[in-house]
Amino acid sequence: MNDGRDLAARTYPEAGDALAKNAIALLPIGATEPHGPHLPLATDVIISVEAARRAAARLALRGFETLVLPAIPYAVTDFAAGFPGALSISRETSRSLLIGVSTAAIQAGFKAVCFVNSHLEPEHLAVLREAAAAASASTGRPVIFPDKTTRRWAATLTDEFRSGACHAGRYETSLVMAAGPDHVREAARTGLPEVSVSIGRKIKEGAKTFLQAGGDQAYFGDPASATAAEGDATYEALALMIETAVMEGLAG
């Protein structure tokens, strides 16, 4: 739901009003890739947008004007190879896009930019770290990337997330349900067996795709046990992560 915090929903005078108040930009980032037979290809984008909106509300309570930028729905998604609908872009294209958008936001007048990411492919995470550092160095403004896979932030999330068996499983399915139940194909979800395979561990062992890791339906974890209540609780943790990272970035 748009509550006035989405930049794209504003007119240019309304955007100007926010920029005059040293607004902070939250940039949702995801991918277009399979998330089981029960979640849409846009799952990562849906989660990032919802987390950004909730974080913007928290930052507003601190007195910071915060706007959510239009999401970036493309990334390095090589692990989804072999599934219909997967759209992967190159590392170089992704890096240039992230640097370009965050630099443009700062040149437009935003005080800082924070990447809000839900796509966890290792190569993509590396691109995000590089892009945030490069954009921050070139603009002299904070470009922040709170990486939820780091020990600090992973500790605040669910057991399934920490297990690594969390692609379109209980963790992500709960988040999508909380963002909007119409996104979920319930008839498919409730009949899915648990796939108790840690994709993170499989990656370390050399797997290069979901299929190689044992995800023949492009999911890992237990989507049948997902609940909207768990999703709401997880969004609170994600929003706090983003809020804290922004505050630390501004202070640093």
C-alpha positions in Angstrom: 0.0 0.0 0.0 1.3 3.4 -0.9 1.1 5.7 2.1 2.8 8.7 0.6 6.4 7.5 1.1 6.9 6.3 -2.5 8.8 8.8 -4.6 7.2 7.6 -7.8 3.7 8.4 -6.5 4.6 12.0 -5.8 4.4 15.0 -8.1 7.6 16.9 -8.7 6.6 19.7 -6.3 5.8 17.1 -3.6 9.2 15.5 -4.2 10.8 18.9 -3.9 9.2 19.4 -0.6 10.8 16.2 0.7 14.2 17.0 -0.7 14.1 20.4 0.9 14.0 18.5 4.2 17.2 16.5 3.6 15.3 13.4 2.7 16.8 9.9 2.9 16.3 7.5 0.0 15.6 3.8 0.4 16.2 1.8 -2.7 14.4 -1.6 -2.8 16.4 -4.2 -4.8 15.4 -7.7 -5.8 15.4 -10.1 -8.8 13.1 -11.6 -11.3 13.5 -15.3 -10.6 11.6 -18.4 -9.5 10.5 -18.9 -6.0 8.8 -22.2 -6.0 5.4 -23.0 -7.5 3.7 -20.9 -4.9 5.3 -17.5 -5.0 5.7 -14.9 -7.9 8.9 -14.2 -9.7 8.8 -10.7 -8.1 9.1 -12.2 -4.6 12.4 -10.4 -3.7 11.0 -7.1 -5.0 7.8 -7.5 -3.0 9.8 -8.1 0.2 12.2 -5.3 -0.3 9.5 -2.7 -1.1 7.5 -3.7 2.0 10.6 -3.7 4.2 11.5 -0.3 2.9 8.1 1.2 3.5 8.1 -0.1 7.1 11.6 1.2 7.7 10.6 4.6 6.2 7.8 4.8 8.8 10.3 4.1 11.6 12.7 6.7 10.3 9.8 9.2 10.1 9.2 8.7 13.8 12.8 9.9 14.3 12.1 13.0 12.3 13.7 12.0 9.1 11.9 12.6 5.8 12.3 9.2 4.0 11.2 8.2 0.6 11.1 4.8 -1.1 12.6 4.9 -4.6 11.2 2.7 -7.5 12.6 -0.8 -7.0 15.3 -2.4 -9.1 13.9 -5.8 -10.2 16.9 -7.2 -12.0 20.1 -8.7 -10.7 22.7 -11.4 -11.2 20.4 -14.5 -10.9 22.5 -17.3 -12.3 21.3 -19.8 -9.7 17.9 -19.7 -11.3 19.2 -21.1 -14.6 16.9 -23.7 -16.1 13.6 -22.3 -14.8 11.1 -20.3 -16.9 10.9 -16.6 -16.1 14.4 -16.1 -14.7 16.0 -12.9 -16.0 19.7 -12.5 -15.1 21.8 -9.6 -15.9 25.6 -9.4 -15.9 27.7 -8.4 -12.9 28.9 -5.3 -14.7 25.4 -4.2 -15.7 24.1 -4.6 -12.2 27.0 -2.7 -10.7 26.7 0.2 -13.1 22.9 0.4 -12.5 23.2 0.4 -8.7 26.0 3.1 -8.8 24.0 5.1 -11.4 20.7 5.1 -9.5 22.3 5.9 -6.1 24.5 8.6 -7.5 21.5 10.1 -9.3 19.5 10.1 -6.1 22.2 12.0 -4.2 22.7 14.4 -7.1 18.9 15.0 -7.0 19.3 16.1 -3.3 18.9 13.1 -1.1 21.0 13.1 2.0 21.8 9.4 1.9 20.8 6.2 0.1 20.2 2.9 1.7 20.0 -0.4 -0.4 17.1 -2.6 0.8 17.9 -6.0 -0.7 16.2 -9.3 -0.6 18.1 -11.3 -3.3 20.8 -13.3 -1.6 22.8 -14.8 -4.4 26.5 -14.5 -3.4 27.6 -12.7 -6.6 24.8 -10.2 -6.2 25.7 -9.5 -2.6 29.3 -8.8 -3.7 28.0 -6.4 -6.4 26.0 -4.5 -3.8 28.9 -4.1 -1.5 31.1 -2.8 -4.4 28.4 -0.5 -5.7 27.7 1.0 -2.3 31.4 1.7 -1.6 32.0 3.1 -5.1 28.9 5.4 -5.0 29.7 6.6 -1.5 33.3 7.4 -2.5 32.4 9.3 -5.6 29.6 11.4 -4.0 30.9 11.9 -0.5 27.5 10.9 0.9 26.5 7.8 2.7 25.4 4.9 0.5 24.5 2.2 2.9 24.1 -1.5 2.5 22.9 -3.5 5.5 23.7 -7.1 4.5 21.2 -9.4 6.3 23.5 -12.4 5.7 26.1 -11.1 8.1 26.2 -12.5 11.5 25.0 -9.3 13.2 21.8 -9.1 11.2 21.1 -12.8 10.6 21.0 -13.2 14.4 17.8 -11.0 14.4 16.0 -13.1 11.9 14.3 -16.5 11.9 15.7 -20.0 12.5 15.0 -21.0 8.9 16.8 -18.0 7.6 19.9 -18.8 9.7 19.7 -22.4 8.6 20.2 -21.4 5.0 17.2 -23.4 3.8 15.3 -20.2 3.1 14.7 -19.6 -0.6 10.9 -19.5 -0.9 10.6 -21.4 2.3 8.8 -20.4 5.5 10.9 -17.3 5.9 10.2 -15.7 2.5 6.7 -17.1 2.1 5.7 -15.6 5.5 7.0 -12.2 4.3 5.1 -12.4 1.1 1.9 -13.4 2.9 2.3 -10.4 5.3 2.8 -8.1 2.3 -0.3 -9.3 0.6 -2.0 -12.7 0.7 -3.1 -12.4 -2.9 0.6 -12.9 -4.0 0.6 -16.5 -2.7 -0.8 -19.5 -4.6 -2.3 -21.1 -1.5 -3.4 -24.3 -3.2 0.2 -25.0 -4.2 1.8 -23.8 -0.9 -0.1 -25.9 1.5 0.8 -29.1 -0.3 4.5 -28.5 -0.6 6.8 -30.9 1.3 9.7 -29.4 3.3 13.1 -29.3 1.4 15.5 -29.3 4.4 18.5 -28.4 2.3 20.7 -25.4 3.1 21.4 -23.7 -0.2 24.1 -21.7 1.6 25.9 -24.9 2.5 25.4 -26.3 -1.0 26.9 -23.2 -2.5 30.0 -23.6 -0.3 30.2 -27.2 -1.6 30.2 -26.0 -5.2 26.6 -25.9 -6.4 26.0 -23.3 -9.1 22.2 -23.6 -9.6 19.1 -24.4 -7.6 18.9 -27.7 -9.5 22.4 -28.7 -8.6 21.6 -27.8 -4.9 18.5 -30.1 -4.9 15.8 -27.5 -5.4 14.0 -29.1 -8.4 11.0 -26.8 -7.7 13.1 -23.7 -6.9 12.4 -23.6 -3.2 14.3 -24.6 0.0 12.7 -24.7 3.4 9.1 -25.2 4.6 6.6 -22.9 2.9 3.6 -24.9 4.1 4.4 -23.7 7.7 4.5 -20.0 6.8 2.2 -17.5 8.5 1.5 -13.8 7.9 2.1 -13.3 11.6 5.7 -14.5 11.3 6.1 -12.3 8.3 4.9 -9.2 10.2 7.4 -10.0 13.0 10.2 -10.5 10.5 9.4 -7.2 8.8 9.8 -5.5 12.2 13.3 -7.0 12.5 14.2 -5.9 8.9 12.8 -2.4 9.4 14.9 -2.1 12.6 17.9 -3.3 10.7 17.5 -0.7 8.0 16.7 2.1 10.5 19.8 1.2 12.5 22.1 1.0 9.5 20.8 4.4 8.2 21.4 6.0 11.6 24.9 4.6 11.8 25.6 5.6 8.2 24.6 9.2 8.9 26.6 9.3 12.1 29.7 7.8 10.4 
